């Protein structure tokens, strides 16, 4: 049967009722939001960025907590290993002067008029 001969009766016209999944869950691989897509008449929830390539969901709260814990662990790692022998290899050393760091911060905040902020 050709696609043009198909009637609309065998294709759903509305997505499934998955609003709570889309609201409360994120992709388990990249933590991006989920979307609902229709393939060959069947609706499915999948990663909004990578589609079916990424499988699985995590609760939004779990992903948020994991991000916070990861950034805390990274800061702890940087603090502990900044003065180690392999800090240069890990990219933990900063060769900028304090003035360069402040100038960068002002530009990032859009306040590079020379004031203290």
N, C-alpha and C positions, 0 to 999 in steps of 0.2 A: 504494500500500500504506500503510495506516495504521500509525502508530508502535506501537500496541498489538498489531498483528498480526505485527510483526517478531520473529524469533527471536533468540536471543543468539549464534547462530553467525556472523552477519555483523557483529558488533560485538566489537572486541577488549576483553578484560577486564583486561589488564595493560598498563602503559605500556611504551614502548620502552626499551631499555637505554641510557639517556643519563645515567647517574649521573656519569660523568666530565665531561660538558658542564656539568651543573648545579653540580658542585663547582668546576671550574677556570675557568669563564667567567662574565661579567656582561653586562648589557645595554650595548650600545655607545653609547646615547644618554644614559641617566640613571645608569648604573653600578650599578643595583640588581640583586639576585639574579634568576636565571632560574627558571622553573617549567615543569612539563610539564602540558599540558592536552589533553583529547580533544574534538575537534570532528567531528561526523558520522562517528565511527568511526576517525578518523585522529588519531594523537598528534602533537603538535608542541611544540617548546621555544620559549618566548617570554618577554618581560619580565614579571616577577612583579607589577609595579605597573601598567603601561600595556598589557600584552597585546600584541596584534598591531600596535598603533599604532607601536611602536618595533621597528625591524628591525635585526638584526645583533648580533654578540657580540664582546666583547673578552676577552682573558685577564685573570684577576683580578690578576695581578702587574703587567700593563701599566696597568690602571686605578689600582692603588695607587701606582705610580711617578708617573703623571700627576698624581694628587692631591697628592702630596708636592711635585713640581716646581711645580705651580700655586700652592700656598700659599707656597713660597719666593719665587716671582716676585711674588706679591702683597705679601709683606713687604718685598721690595726696592723695589717701586714706592712703597709707603707711606713708606719711609725716604727715598727720593730726592725725592719730591714733597711731603712734609709741609710744607716751608717755602716752597713755590711760591705764586704769585699765585692759582692756581685750586684750592688745597687745600680751601678752604671748599666750593666747588662739588662736589668729589669726595667730600666727607664725611670727609676725613682729619684734620680738627682735632678735638680733644677739649677741651671747655670745662669739664670737671670739675676740681675741685681734687684734689691728691694724696690728701687725706683721704677724699673721696668715692669715688675709685677703690679705695682700700684697703677701705673699708666695703662696696663692691659685691663685691669679691673675697671678703671674709669671709662675706657672705651667700650667695654662690654656692657656697662650700665648706661651708656649714652651720656655720660657726664664728664667729658674731657675738656671742660672749659677752664681747668686749672684750679678750681676750688677744692675744698676738702671733701666734697660730695654734695 
